[in-house]
Amino acid sequence: MKSNYLLVLITCVLISCKNGTTSQSKKTSLDKKENLYFSKDDIEKINSTAYNYINRFTLNKDGVLNIHFTLEEPLIQSLQKIAPNLTEDELLEKGNFQFSFFVDEKIVYVENLNKGAGLKASKKEKLNHTIRLVATKKLDYWGWFMWLKFMKLGGGQDELSEGSHSLTIEVKPYVNLDTLKVGTILAKGSINVEVAKIKIDESLVPIQKIQPNNGWEISTDYVDIQKIEALNRKIVEGRFENINGLVVLKDGKLLLEEYFNGESRDSLHDSRSVGKSIASSLLGIAIEEEFIKNENTELKDYYNLNLYKNHSSKKESVTLKSLLTMSSGFDGDDNDYSSLGNEENMYPTNDWVRFSLGLPMKKEANIGKEFTYFTAGVIVLGDIIHKSTPNGLVSYADKKLFKPLEITNYQWEYTPQNIGNTAGGIRLRALDFAKYGQLYKNKGLWNGKQILNEKWVEKSLSKQIKQTLDKGYYGYLFWNKTYKVNNKEYEVSYCSGNGGNKVFIFKDIPFVVVITASAYNNPSAHSNVDKMMMEYILPAILEKE
């Protein structure tokens, strides 16, 4: 998940136009300093020469918003003025438009478009630009994503609070050399934004009372009710999108339990890559029971790699530990769609293990040293667990993990070979994800029984390798980060899945927090959860000093 922005100002001449619109033919009547215009036209249905420009937009009510601007020269020529020594190909590799968004004359968000935003031909030739920002449906289009990032990641939705505001968008060229170089303004325009009150069911805002028969002792400790109700309001308004559940444990007791957007206590939630952490648990148990020697064993101990494509001695020496820490050196990167080993290339195949083991190694792979998020490697771990344990992975998980935790209602997804899918997707109740988190908080102990080896828990939650996705660390299929609240830092290890799914296990404070969400493939999903944690949940449950 990633980011950037733009805006400006429309004058009294435009305001005087009937119904807040003016045709393109009246463009000359506008302030000459403003050459970026807004429309609510459905681009798919209207002739591109007949846009109806507007000076007013109602957020949360109007379904479409576009911007239009005309350059004096193609973008490539503006880039050449910034870096005249670069070739056209170099300029298009390192430069593009920069969009800046201002709300009430305050800069809120800046987006330096990546090289893939817009066609090369348009950057070399095009003068007239129309960009779709808001639509009645999700668009696979950079303009739509830019608006989403402005609103959800950049703080736009907080600045555009209920009432009247001015929104200005400013367009410049940029080239990212050793330092970022930005050119002069190419286009700029403003619009009045009315933010309508979001109609919600007010009965969903009050803190939800924990219902009986939950399987936990209820905590009566401090909760800032106003903070949680402010959070609930934002969830119900959709400002934090597609949040389904919130469970908080304190000292192993149930402090909060809330559900939203159609889910309930009994809902089996698709947690996506949270399931990867469960693969780590099962591997630890299998090592403790000596079905697997240790995590330092190598792929050659489990497979005849000569039978797979792209055989190399380096591949033979890939360790289970490097697969656990996403540092195996395979040519696979889930955050790069052009990567051979991207998970989206694996799913259509009929043998995920063969796909994974057949991938080449990176030419300069440094096994165990460089983090690259690689789902296919966790499929290999699942296959090794399946081959090494009695009756296979699913049976082993039920007997050794779920039954001891008294988790009886769950649902696996399966690989094409009918093996439990360790890439993610296992469905549990939010309360049962909380049990799983508490097991790690207890250092592997549950009801007096040591389910996980304490040293394995420690290694799993520790900072095994630095990762660049959010500048935190990674353990054995667990993430690590630090939250800062009221100038105090709180270290946390956590499971994480697409859509904003999290199981947080705090290091020095007595909390386990579960958030289930279904904002799948939404670029703001994880940042929304971070905002929920730092601005609402942690302030609400930490005792005031």
N, C-alpha and C positions, 0 to 999 in steps of 0.2 A: 502495500500500500503506500502514495507519492503525490506531487503538488505544484500550483501557481496561478496569475491574476490580471484585471483591468477595468476603467470607467471615466465619466466627465459631466458636462452641464448644458442644459437647454434653456433658452431665454424667453422673455415675455412675449415675443412675436409668436413663438410656437405655442405658448400657453393660451394665446388668444384664439387659436384654431379651434373650430367647432369639434366637440367630442374628443379633444386632445389628440387629433390626428392631422397629418398633412400628407399630400401625395408627393411622390418623388419630384414631380415637375415644380413644386413649390420650394425645393431645397434652397434656392438662392435667397429666400427671405429669412433664412436662419443666420445666426451669428457666424460670421466667417471663421472665427477661431474654433468653431466646433464642426468637425467633419466626420463624426461618428454618430450614427443614428440608430434608433431602436424601432422594432416592429413586433406585432403579435400575430403576424401572418403565418399560416401553415405553409411552410416552404414546399412541402410535397404536393400542394394543390394549387398554388398561386403562380402566375407568370412572373418570372424573375425580374421583370422590369416594372412591376406595378406594386411595389411595397407601399404600405400605408404607415408612415412614420408616426410615432406616438411620443408624448412627453409624460405619460403616467402609466404605471404598472402596479397591479395589486398582487402582492405576494400571497401565496396560499389560496388564491382564487383564480387568477389568470393562468391558463395552462401553457402558454407559449411566450417565449421571449427570444428575439434574435437581435444581433447587432450587424450593422452594415457600414462599411467605410471604403473610400476610394483613395488609392495611393497615387502620388505623382510619378512614381517609378516603381518597378517590381522590387520586391524585398531584397533580391540578390544584390542590387545596386546599392542599397542602404548598408548591407553587410560589407560590401567592398570598401565603403568609406570608413568603416570601423577598422578593418584589417586588410589593407590593400595588398599585402604581400601573400595572402592565401589564395589558392585556386578556388574556383567555384565549388568543386566537390568538397574541399576542406571547409569552406564557409558553411555549406549546408550540413556538414557533419558536426560543426561546432556552434552553429548559430541558428536563430529563428526569431519569431516574434516574442516580445515580452509584453505581458498584459498586467496592468496594475489596477486594482479595485479600490476605490475610495468610497466610504460611507460618511456622509455629512462632512466632507472635506478631510476626513481622517483616512490615511492609508491603512488598509486592512490586510490585503493579500497581494502577493506578486507571483506570477507564474511565468517562468522561462520555459517556453514550449520545448519539448524534446524534439530530436531530429525527425521522429516518425510522425509528428503532427503536421499534416498537410503534405500534398504531393510535391515532389521536386519541380515538376513542370510549372506548377502554380507559383512557386517561389521565384522562378526565373522569368515568368511572363505575365502573371496576373496582376491587374490593378484593382478590380472590383471584388471585394470580399464580403461574403455573407456568412455569419457564424451563428449556429443554433446553440443557445445556452439552456433554455428551458423547453421541455416538450411534454406532451401528455403521456408519453411512454418512454421507457429507457432507450437511449440511443447508444449504439456502438460508435461513438464519435467524440473526438477530442474536445470539442467545444462544450458538449454536455458534461463530460468528466471534469473539465476546468471549472465550470459553474458549481458542480458538486463539491469539488475541493475547496473552492472559495467559501461556500456555505458551511460545509461540514468540518473541514480541516483548518481553514484559514480564519475562522471566527465570524464569518458573514452572518450566520443565523443569530449570533448573540448581538451583533451591532444592529441588525435589522429587526429590532424589537417592535412590539405592537405600536402603531402610530405612523407618522409621516417622516420620510427620510429622502435625502438626495443620494443617488448612486452615480458615480463617475467611473468611466473606464478609459484607460489611457494605453495606447499601443506604441511601443518602441521596438527597434531592432536590437539584438544583442549578439555578441560572439563571446564564447567562453574559452579564453586562452589560458595562460597561467593564472590570470585574474579575469573576472567578469567585466567586459567592456560593453557599455550600453550607449546607443545612439540617441539622436534627438527624437522628439515626439512625431510620430507619423499620423496618428489619429487620436481624437479625444472627443468624448461626448458625455452628457449627463441626462438623467431621467429622474423624475419624482417617483418614489416607491411608497405605496401605501401598504402597510403590513396589517392585514386583517386578523382579528382575533380568531384563533383556531378553536372551533367548536369541539368540545370533548364531553364525554360522560363524566361528570364531576364525582360520581360515586366511586370511580376508579382511582381517585387521588389519595384518599386517606390510607395510612399504613395498614397493611392487611394483617388481620389477626391470625396467628398460627393455629391451625385446626388440629383437633385431637388425632390420635392414632398415627403419629408421624414417626415413631420409633426412636425419638430423641428425648432427652431431658431438656426442658425449656429453660433458657437463660432469662433471668430477670434483670440483667445488667443494663447499663446506660445505653440509650439510643436517642439521638437527636431527632425527634419525630418531625420537626419542621424541615430538616435537611432531606429526610427520606421522602416526605410528601412533595417537596420541591422536585426531587428526582422522579417520583412517580408521575408528576404532572408532565415533565419533559418526555417521559417514555410514552405517555398516553397521547401527547400532542404529536408524537412522531419525530421530535427533535433528536432523540436517541432512537434510531430506527430498529424495528424488529427485535426488540428485547423481549425474551420469553419468560425468563425466570431469574430470580435473585435469591440465593441462600447464603446466610452468614452464620458460621459457627464461632463461638467464643469459648475457649477452654473446653472444647468438645461438647458444648451444649448449643442448642438451636436458638439463635438470637433473632434472625429474620428469615421469613419464607414468603416470597411474593411471586405471582405469576401474571403474565400479560399476553395480549394478542392471541387469545384462544387456547393457550396451554394451561395445564393444571398440574397438580402434584403427580398424577398418574401418567403424564405425557412422557413417552420415550423420545428423547431429543437427539437429533442427529448432530453430533458434536464435531464432525469432521476430524481434523488432525489431533484433537484431544486423544483419540484412540492410539496415536503413536506412543504416547507415554505408557499406555497399558502394555504395549510390546516390550518396553523397557522393564516393566515389573515382571513379566513372565520370563524374560531372559534371566533376570536376577534370581528368580525362584529355581529355574532350571540349573543354574550354576550352583546354587546352594545344595541342590539335591544330586549334583554330580552327573546330570544328564549331558551337560556341556561343561567343558573343563574350566574355562574362564573367558573373559571378554577379549583377551589378547590372542586367542586362537585366530587362524587366518582362513580365508575362503578356500584355500587348497585343502584344508582339513575336512571340508564338507562337500566339495564339488571337484569333478575332473574338468578343469577349465579349458582343457584342450578341445572339449566338445562344443565350446561356445565361440562365437565370433570374437575377433579382436583380442586373441589370447596374448598375454604378455606376462613376464615374470613379475612386473610391478602389480598386476592384478592379483596374482597368486598371493601376494603378501598383504593384501587388504585385510585389516583386522575387524573383528566384530565391534571393537571399541570405536574405530573410525566411522563405522556405519551408525553407531549410537550417537556420535558427536557431529554427524554430517560433515565429515572431513576425509572421506574415503579416496578422493582423487578421481572418481569416475567423471566422465564428461556428461554430467547431468546437473541441471540448475532449473528448479521450478520457477524461478523469478526471471528466467530468460526464455521467451517463447521460441527463440531460434535454437535453443540447446537440444542436442540429440536426445538427451535423457530427461527432458521435461516430462512431468507426469502425464500431460495431455497426450503425449506420443505413446505412452505405455497402455493407457486404458483401452484403446481399440484393439490391441493385440490379443491373441488367444492364449498367451502364456507370459505372464508378467515377470516371472523369475528368469525365463530365457531372454526376454527383452532386456532385463536389468544386467544380467551377467554377460550379455553380448555387447554391451556398450564399450567403446574404447576408453582408455584412461586419458586424462589430460596429459599433454606432452610434458609439462613441467610440474606434474602432480607431486605435492609434498604431503604424503599420507599422514593424517592426524594433526596437521598444522593449519590448514586453510578451510574455513567454514563455507560450505555451499549447500543450500537447502535442497535435499535430494530424496524425494519420497520413495523412489524405486529402491533405494538402499534399505528402507524399512520393510519393504516387501520381501527382500532377501532374508532379513532377520526373522521375519515371520515364518518363512519357509524352513529355516534352520531350526527354529523352535518346534515347528510341526514335525519335522523329521526326527528330532532328537528326544521327544517326550512321549510317554505312553499314551496311545490313542489320539495323538495329534493335538494341535494348538487349542482348538475350541473346547475339547473335553478337559484339557489340562487347565485352561483358564477357569472353567466352571468349578473344578474340584479344588484348585489351589488358591484362587483369588476371590471369585464371586461368592461361593458358598460360605467360606469363613467370614466374609463381610455381610452375609445374609442378604445378598443381592440376588433376587430370584427372577426379576422381570427385566429382561434386556434383550437386545436383538443385534446380531452380527450382520455385517455385509460380508460377501464372499468373493474370492478371486475366481477366475475362470477354472482353476483346478480345485475349486470347492474348499479352499482353505480360508480360515478367518482372515479378513482384510485388515492387516496392521497399518495400512496407509491411513486409515481413519474411517469414520462413519459408524462406529459402534454406537448404538442408541441405549442410553440409560435415563432414569429419572434424575432430575436435578438433585434430589436428596441423596441419591446413590452416588452421583459424582462427588457430593460433599463427603460421603463415607470414604471414597477413594482418596480425596485430599487429606482427610483427617488421619488416614493410615500413614501417610508420609509425615504429617505433623507429629504423629506418635512414634516416629522413627521405626516404622514397620510393625508396631505392636497393635493388636486389636483384641479387646476382651481377654487380656492376659496371654494371648498366643502370639508368638513372633512369626508373622506371615512373611515379611520381607526381612532379609538380613540387614541389620542396622548400618553396616559399612556400605552395603549396596545403596541404601537410601541416601547416605551421605554423599557418595560419589555421584549418584543420579542428580541430586539437587545442587551440586557444587558447580563452580565456574570452570568447566573443563576447557572451553575454547571461546575466544572472543568472536562475536558475530556482528556483521555490519548492518543487518536489516533494521535494527533499532538501537544500535550502539551498545547493546547489552552483551550477555554471555549465554552460553548453551552448555547443558550438562549431558546426561544420558537420556536424550529425547525429552528433556525439560528445558524451559527457558528461564533466564534470570534477569531481573532488572531491579531498579531502585525507584520508589515513589518518594516524592518530597511533598510534605504537607505541613504548613505552618512552620517552615524552616527546619523541620526534622525529617531525616531520611529513614525509609523503611525498606529493607531488602526483602525481596519476594522471589520464590521459585514458582513456576506455573506451567500448566498444560495450556496449549493454545490451538484453536481450530478456526478455519474459515468461517466468516459470519460474525465473529466477535465472541466465540465460545471460549471460556476461561475457567480454570480451576487454580486459584491462587493459594499458595501455602506460605505464610509469612514466617520469617526467620526468628525475629526477636519480639514479636507481639503475638498474642494467643488466638490468631484468627485464621480461618479458612473461608474463602469467599468463592462462590460459584456463580458465574453468569452464563446463562444459556441464551443464545441469540440465533436468528436466522437471516441476518443481513448478508447472505452469501454473495461473494464477489463484489461487495460494496467496498470501495476504497477507503471509506471512513469508518468501517466497522470496528477495527482495532483501536483507532484513535478515540472513537466515541467511548469505548470501554475505559480507556485510560482517563478520559475526562470524568466519567462517572466515578471512577475510583478516587481520583485526587480531589475533586470538587464536591462530591456528595457522600459516597459510601464511607471512606476513611474518616473524614471529618465528623460523620454521624456516629461512628462506633468507637472512636478513640475518646477515652475519658479526658475531660478538660482539666488541665493542670491548675 
